[in-house]
Amino acid sequence: MKLVENRSSKRNAPLSKEEATIVGKGAADIVREFLPAFPIYAATPLETLPGLATSLGIGGIDIKDEGQRYGLYSFKALGGAYAVARLVRDHAAKVLNRKVEPAELLTDEVKNIAAQLTVCCATDGNHGRSVAAGAQMFGCNCVIFLHSGVSEGREKAIASFGAEIRRTAGNYDQSVAEASETADREGWTTVSDFAWEGYTEIPGMVMQGYSLMLDEISAQAKHAYTHIFVQGGVGGLAAAVAGHFLDRAGAKRPKLIVVEPAKANCLQVSAEADRRTSIEAGDATVMAMLECYEPSLTAWDILEKSADFYLDLDDGYAVDALQRLARPVGGDKALRIGESGVAGAAGLIAAANDQSIRQKLGLDSASRVLLIGTEGATDPDLYEALLNNKPLAAAHHSVPA
Ligand SMILES: Cc1ncc(COP(=O)(O)O)c(C=O)c1O
């Protein structure tokens, strides 16, 4: 476990206008305009964990339970499906040559137009589920590219939304490249949560969707936070969280600690190098949704300004945190949060128990920490195996000791 501080000269610089539109304090208002297209929308709960806080010697812990996010069981529901809604709305407005209201996305007239569109993406699981759900809801075609490390359980969940599944060779980053090349060839629209040079608009929409979760937290939180531990894959979520608080409070914001698997710590390596850096793919991590080897361009630009520390964790910490949240102490509510969804909590537990890191982060009895349980048991078989220390059947990952 290593803690790396963000030493960028851009740290605490204000967001650009474009970045503020994506993750700033007003971004959620743009997303809210689309809620008539999502009648199933409801805020997820913000739970308090006084028992865990006491056991770690800190003042308080709140955890946003994204496992409750409408039928998709992760915060990703807010990103991909929202981006699909915006793309369909824009396409329909062009075809009809008039303004199209978000509520109209659910009408046959707009759905017939949406049927001309094919959206696609590569995914570790949750983002693809969101894109597929959005495509099904609004009537467009959908192709999802899955690398070999994505479990069959996750594949089935995505296919249940009517998406065509294509398995690809290699890792996540290679599946991203294949999705984008196929989309170019076929005239499809790639709805990626990963931004690169020349492809930033749609990942920006995806990240903008996450801002609704931050808006919910602002309305639900009973006190200000001193620390936030948030997990990173390509960095989109972490940037949405960090950018939101930077825009709200500048340098007086809570300390933002990005937590990654040690086996896929591209954000931490980038922070050490002080520039966006891709890393070599290695062994699979149990935190499969965070298994990314290159930071998203837009996310990285925002994190340079708004993140404070990067912490990497071995897989065992995630399994331990999954079990601790499921079988809590001190009267805390039991939470069913998946192996990637607990990474922020795992980071807090590990940091609070390591004297040197605890001190560097200023964690003490006055600390009020925000965590985001980013997913529920999105692969139930895997979750049960990890919860009960059982060997994994058709596993791509082994249970860490
Ligand atoms: C459950 C979960 N948590 C966290 C993340 C990390 O998000 P990002 O890739 O935007 O950093 C993901 C990404 O898929 C995820 O599925």
The ligand as an SDF file (V2000), in Angstrom:
LIG
                    3D

 16 16  0  0  0  0  0  0  0  0999 V2000
  -18.6510   -0.2360   -9.3740 C   0  0  0  0  0  0  0  0  0  0  0  0
  -17.6870    0.7030   -9.9720 C   0  0  0  0  0  0  0  0  0  0  0  0
  -17.0030    1.5210   -9.1540 N   0  0  0  0  0  0  0  0  0  0  0  0
  -16.0990    2.3880   -9.6380 C   0  0  0  0  0  0  0  0  0  0  0  0
  -15.8390    2.4710  -10.9880 C   0  0  0  0  0  0  0  0  0  0  0  0
  -14.7830    3.4200  -11.4640 C   0  0  0  0  0  0  0  0  0  0  0  0
  -15.2660    4.4020  -12.3260 O   0  0  0  0  0  0  0  0  0  0  0  0
  -14.2680    5.0650  -13.3710 P   0  0  0  0  0  0  0  0  0  0  0  0
  -13.8950    4.0260  -14.3700 O   0  0  0  0  0  0  0  0  0  0  0  0
  -15.0610    6.1770  -13.9500 O   0  0  0  0  0  0  0  0  0  0  0  0
  -13.0770    5.5140  -12.6140 O   0  0  0  0  0  0  0  0  0  0  0  0
  -16.5270    1.6330  -11.8690 C   0  0  0  0  0  0  0  0  0  0  0  0
  -16.2640    1.6640  -13.2980 C   0  0  0  0  0  0  0  0  0  0  0  0
  -16.8110    0.9170  -14.0810 O   0  0  0  0  0  0  0  0  0  0  0  0
  -17.4890    0.7390  -11.3520 C   0  0  0  0  0  0  0  0  0  0  0  0
  -18.2020   -0.0760  -12.1450 O   0  0  0  0  0  0  0  0  0  0  0  0
  1  2  1  0
  2  3  1  0
  2 15  2  0
  3  4  2  0
  4  5  1  0
  5  6  1  0
  5 12  2  0
  6  7  1  0
  7  8  1  0
  8  9  2  0
  8 10  1  0
  8 11  1  0
 12 13  1  0
 12 15  1  0
 13 14  2  0
 15 16  1  0
M  END
$$$$
